Amino acid sequence: MTIDSLVNDLNALIWSPALIYLCLGVGLYFSVRTRFAQVRHFREMIRLMFDGKSSDAGVSSFQALAMTLAGRVGTGNIAGVATAITFGGPGAVFWMWMVAFLGASSAFVESTLGQIYKEKIDGQYRGGPAFYIEKGLGMKWYAWVFAVCTIVACGVLLPGVQANGIASSLNTALGIVPEATAAILAVLLGFIIFGGVQRIARFAEIIVPFMALGYIIVACVIIALHIDRLPDVLGLILRSAVGADAGFGALLGLAIQWGVKRGVYSNEAGQGTGPHASSAAAVTHPAKQGLVQAFSVYVDTLFVCSATAFMLLITGQYNVQDGAGKAIYTGIAGVAAGPGYVQTAMENIMPGFGNLFVAVALFFFAFTTIIAYYYIAETNIAYINRKINRPWLTLLLKFAIMASTVYGTVKTAELAWGLGDIGVGLMAWLNIAAILMLQKPALAALKDYEAQKAQGKDPLFHPQALGINNAHYWDGRRAEHTHTAELKAARKKA
């Protein structure tokens, strides 16, 4: 058995229809349980992005959002969208939207739990599924399984997908060979990850808003140039999503599968990655960061992924295949599904600029995602080191993720995506089960936040009053102390 066939077999098992419908079902369930907080509190999400200040131990709400978006906005927003359309047809875009809208509630729950059960380790805030599984469920073995899977997924399996996308786009735009790209990435990555979490946060805070906004603006220009085609494109997406389109109707099952699969890969809602960055934020109430992280799902899929999808569908620069690999629609010959679609679309509209722009955008998208993967894996090593204290594990991770990045740069895209899908799928199974079992503290925190807001207060969190145990970081008057620290930081900045 070859490694390619093994990877494909594992993916078929992990990404069975059960996981596809679990992601959608859990998102719908939490949407109902939170009374669609992702809609009701939309304005509050915007306000909270700029609430709170960074400290020596933690980062601001906006920095935490940027760190999360660094992980969410990656090659999946360009290559992933192209792949979803190729194998699921235009209807896959609708199902990406659905998993984002419903998944925003899952993102709220997991990120709020991350804040509730976070810890201060070596002077820095740390948290994530491993922490809330152990403290909230009392299942240390389960927490360790998640931690190990996440270290392997984020430290070894997932970086190769991002690196491969960078190499492909740079080779198309500038003719740079993958080996040279691998060397550049290794040097840049080493500089950032050896600088610690504060350097990662500062880097993400500067780069992420710039790269996402720039990409969306250029996409909007292209859409505006073809605005007369937009209604037809929206109609095509909706018809294909429900199997009503004459050309793509037979792909309904694949549209759902690929839309959810690439949607989860892109926005990571429910996967368990978001809580790691959200736990690093210095806030006075866990629900604050939960709402901010819910908004990050919108930014990733409803804004950035939609920009890519509209560009491809409006310009017709995409291919569609059935489940057996037979061509149903060919709008771009000789280009494999991936960033090449978007580069070709932009180059046709903006000759001499589009190709390079996509390469640059994808470089920043994917590189910041690799950095986010490192932070997530490092947080899980910090969790393990609370018990076994092996400092060399962090150093080993640094070299492992650099090696994985280099390996993914020079390997085939199909293998890189296959390995990445295994990592995403394993984490999703483990985390979704955990947040379903541990939903009560997150829902109680939301209710408490809303009650205090209704009274005109700036909400402060006291877990004992809500019957939440083992939230040791918040013991005493921690929320008041954080609020005081925020005020001092604001005055100092002023």
Residue pairs with C-beta under 8 A, 6 or more apart in sequence:
3 415
4 414
4 415
4 418
7 415
7 418
7 419
7 422
8 418
10 422
11 418
11 421
11 422
11 425
14 421
14 422
14 425
14 426
14 429
15 257
15 261
15 421
15 425
17 257
19 425
19 428
19 429
20 256
20 257
20 260
20 261
22 432
23 99
23 103
23 260
23 264
23 269
23 270
23 428
23 432
24 98
24 99
24 102
24 260
26 106
26 270
26 432
26 435
26 436
27 99
27 101
27 102
27 103
27 104
27 105
27 106
27 269
27 270
28 102
29 436
30 102
30 105
30 106
30 108
30 109
30 439
31 37
31 38
31 102
31 105
33 105
33 439
33 443
34 105
34 108
34 109
34 443
34 446
36 105
37 105
37 108
37 291
37 294
37 446
38 101
38 104
38 105
38 108
38 294
38 298
41 291
41 294
42 295
44 291
44 453
45 291
45 292
45 294
45 295
46 295
48 61
48 288
48 289
48 291
48 292
49 61
49 62
49 65
49 292
49 295
50 61
50 62
51 61
51 283
51 288
52 60
52 61
52 281
52 282
52 283
52 284
52 288
52 486
53 60
53 282
53 485
53 486
53 489
53 490
53 493
54 60
54 63
54 201
54 282
54 489
55 282
55 485
55 489
56 123
57 120
57 123
57 124
57 125
57 282
58 124
58 125
58 280
58 281
58 282
59 67
59 197
59 198
59 201
59 280
59 281
59 282
60 281
60 282
61 281
61 283
61 288
61 289
61 292
62 205
63 201
63 202
63 204
63 205
63 280
63 281
64 201
64 277
64 278
64 280
64 281
64 289
64 292
64 293
65 292
65 293
65 295
65 296
66 201
66 204
66 205
66 208
66 209
67 200
67 201
67 204
67 277
67 280
67 372
67 375
68 273
68 274
68 277
68 278
68 293
68 296
68 372
69 204
69 208
69 212
69 296
69 299
69 300
70 204
70 207
70 208
70 277
70 368
70 369
70 371
70 372
71 268
71 273
71 274
71 277
71 368
71 369
71 372
71 373
71 376
72 266
72 267
72 268
72 273
72 274
72 296
72 297
72 299
72 300
72 369
73 208
73 211
73 212
73 266
73 299
73 300
73 304
73 365
73 368
73 369
74 161
74 162
74 165
74 266
74 365
74 366
74 368
74 369
75 161
75 162
75 164
75 165
75 166
75 339
75 362
75 365
75 366
75 369
76 161
76 262
76 265
76 266
76 305
77 266
77 300
77 304
77 305
77 308
77 365
78 165
78 308
78 339
78 342
78 358
78 361
78 362
78 365
79 165
79 168
79 337
79 338
79 339
79 362
79 413
80 262
80 265
80 266
80 305
81 93
81 96
81 262
81 266
81 305
81 308
81 309
81 312
82 308
82 312
82 318
82 337
82 338
82 339
82 340
82 341
82 342
83 258
83 262
83 337
83 338
83 417
84 92
84 93
84 96
84 258
84 259
84 261
84 262
84 263
85 92
85 93
85 309
85 312
85 313
85 318
85 320
86 318
86 319
86 320
86 321
86 337
87 254
87 258
87 320
87 321
87 337
88 95
88 251
88 254
88 255
88 256
88 257
88 258
88 259
89 240
89 245
89 248
89 251
89 254
89 255
89 320
89 328
90 233
90 236
90 237
90 240
90 241
90 245
90 248
90 309
90 313
90 320
91 237
91 238
91 239
91 240
91 241
91 242
91 243
91 245
91 248
91 251
91 252
91 255
91 259
92 240
92 241
92 254
92 255
92 256
92 258
92 259
92 262
93 237
93 241
93 259
93 305
93 306
93 309
93 313
94 237
94 238
94 240
94 241
94 255
94 259
95 241
95 255
95 256
95 258
95 259
95 260
95 263
96 259
96 260
96 262
96 263
96 266
96 301
96 305
96 309
97 263
97 301
97 302
97 306
98 259
98 260
98 263
99 259
99 260
99 263
99 264
99 267
99 269
99 301
100 263
100 267
100 269
100 297
100 298
100 300
100 301
100 302
100 305
101 302
103 263
103 264
103 267
103 269
103 270
103 297
104 269
104 294
104 295
104 297
104 298
105 294
106 269
106 270
106 432
106 435
107 267
107 269
107 270
107 274
107 290
107 293
107 294
107 296
107 297
108 290
108 291
108 293
108 294
108 442
108 446
109 290
109 435
109 439
109 442
109 443
110 129
110 270
110 272
110 274
110 275
110 293
110 431
110 435
110 442
111 274
111 275
111 278
111 279
111 289
111 290
111 292
111 293
111 294
112 286
112 287
112 289
112 290
112 441
112 442
112 445
112 446
113 129
113 132
113 136
113 275
113 286
113 435
113 438
113 441
113 442
114 127
114 128
114 129
114 131
114 132
114 274
114 275
114 276
114 278
114 279
114 286
114 289
115 127
115 278
115 279
115 281
115 283
115 286
115 289
115 290
116 132
116 136
116 286
116 441
116 442
116 445
116 461
116 463
116 468
116 471
116 474
117 127
117 131
117 132
117 135
117 136
117 470
117 471
117 473
118 125
118 126
118 127
118 131
118 279
118 473
119 125
119 126
119 127
119 131
119 386
119 472
119 473
120 126
120 473
121 382
121 386
122 382
124 197
124 280
125 279
125 280
125 281
125 282
125 473
126 279
126 280
126 379
126 382
126 383
127 275
127 276
127 278
127 279
127 280
127 379
128 150
128 272
128 275
128 276
128 279
128 376
128 379
128 380
128 383
129 143
129 146
129 150
129 272
129 275
129 430
129 431
129 434
130 143
130 144
130 146
130 147
130 150
130 380
130 383
131 143
131 279
131 383
132 275
132 434
132 438
133 139
133 142
133 143
133 146
133 434
133 438
134 140
134 142
134 143
135 470
135 471
135 472
136 438
136 441
136 470
137 434
137 437
137 438
142 430
142 434
143 383
144 384
145 430
146 272
146 380
146 427
146 430
146 431
146 434
147 380
147 381
147 383
147 384
148 380
148 384
149 423
149 426
149 427
149 430
150 272
150 376
150 377
150 380
150 427
151 377
151 380
151 381
151 397
152 423
153 422
153 423
153 424
153 426
153 427
154 273
154 373
154 374
154 376
154 377
154 380
154 401
154 423
155 373
155 374
155 377
155 397
155 400
155 401
155 404
156 400
156 401
156 404
156 423
157 404
157 419
157 420
157 422
157 423
158 373
158 419
158 420
158 423
158 424
159 370
159 373
159 401
159 404
159 405
159 408
160 404
160 405
160 407
160 408
160 409
160 411
160 416
160 419
160 420
161 408
161 416
161 417
161 419
161 420
162 366
162 367
162 369
162 370
162 373
162 405
162 408
163 181
163 182
163 185
163 366
163 370
163 404
163 405
163 406
163 408
163 409
163 416
164 408
164 409
164 411
164 412
164 413
164 416
164 417
165 338
165 339
165 362
165 366
165 413
166 181
166 185
166 362
166 363
166 366
166 367
166 409
167 176
167 178
167 181
167 182
167 409
167 410
168 338
168 339
168 340
168 413
169 339
169 340
169 343
169 358
169 359
169 362
169 363
170 176
170 181
170 359
170 363
171 177
171 178
171 181
172 339
172 340
172 343
172 355
172 359
173 343
173 355
173 356
173 358
173 359
174 356
174 359
178 409
178 410
179 409
179 410
181 409
182 405
182 406
182 409
182 410
183 406
185 367
185 370
185 405
185 406
185 409
186 402
186 405
186 406
188 367
189 367
189 370
189 371
189 374
189 401
189 402
189 405
190 398
190 402
192 199
192 200
192 203
192 371
193 200
193 371
193 374
193 398
193 401
194 398
197 280
197 375
197 378
200 371
200 372
200 374
200 375
201 280
203 368
203 371
204 368
204 371
204 372
207 364
207 368
208 368
210 364
211 361
211 364
211 365
211 368
212 299
212 303
212 304
214 361
215 304
215 307
215 361
215 365
216 303
216 304
216 307
218 346
218 357
219 307
219 308
219 310
219 311
220 307
222 310
222 311
222 314
222 315
222 345
222 346
222 349
222 350
223 230
223 307
223 310
223 311
223 314
225 349
226 314
226 315
229 314
230 310
230 314
233 310
233 313
233 314
236 245
236 248
236 313
237 309
237 313
239 245
239 248
239 249
240 248
240 249
240 251
240 255
241 252
241 255
241 259
242 252
243 249
243 250
243 251
243 252
243 255
247 328
247 329
248 255
248 320
248 328
248 329
250 322
251 320
251 322
251 328
254 322
254 323
261 421
263 301
263 305
264 270
264 271
264 424
264 428
265 420
265 421
265 424
266 300
266 301
266 305
267 296
267 297
267 300
267 301
267 305
268 274
268 300
268 424
269 297
270 428
270 431
270 432
270 435
271 424
271 427
271 428
271 431
272 427
272 428
272 430
272 431
272 434
273 372
273 376
273 427
274 293
274 296
275 293
276 375
276 376
276 379
276 380
277 372
277 375
277 376
278 289
278 290
278 292
278 293
279 289
279 379
281 289
281 292
282 482
282 485
282 486
283 289
283 482
284 458
284 459
284 460
284 461
284 479
284 480
284 482
284 483
284 486
285 445
285 448
285 449
285 452
285 459
285 460
285 461
285 479
286 442
286 445
286 461
287 445
287 446
287 448
287 449
287 459
287 461
288 449
288 459
290 442
290 445
290 446
308 342
311 317
311 342
311 345
311 346
312 318
312 341
312 342
312 345
315 345
315 348
315 349
316 331
317 331
317 332
317 341
317 342
317 344
317 345
317 348
318 329
318 331
318 332
318 341
319 327
319 329
319 330
319 331
319 332
319 335
319 337
319 341
320 327
320 328
320 329
321 327
321 328
322 328
332 340
332 341
332 344
335 341
335 344
336 413
338 413
339 358
339 359
339 362
342 358
343 354
343 355
343 358
343 359
344 355
345 354
346 353
346 354
346 355
346 357
346 358
347 353
347 354
347 355
348 354
350 357
370 401
370 405
373 401
374 397
374 398
374 401
377 397
377 401
378 394
378 397
381 393
381 394
381 397
382 394
384 390
384 393
385 391
385 393
385 394
408 416
435 442
441 463
441 466
441 468
441 471
444 466
444 467
444 468
445 461
445 466
445 468
448 459
448 461
448 465
448 466
449 459
452 458
452 459
452 460
453 459
458 483
460 479
460 480
460 483
461 474
461 478
461 479
462 474
462 479
463 469
463 471
463 474
464 475
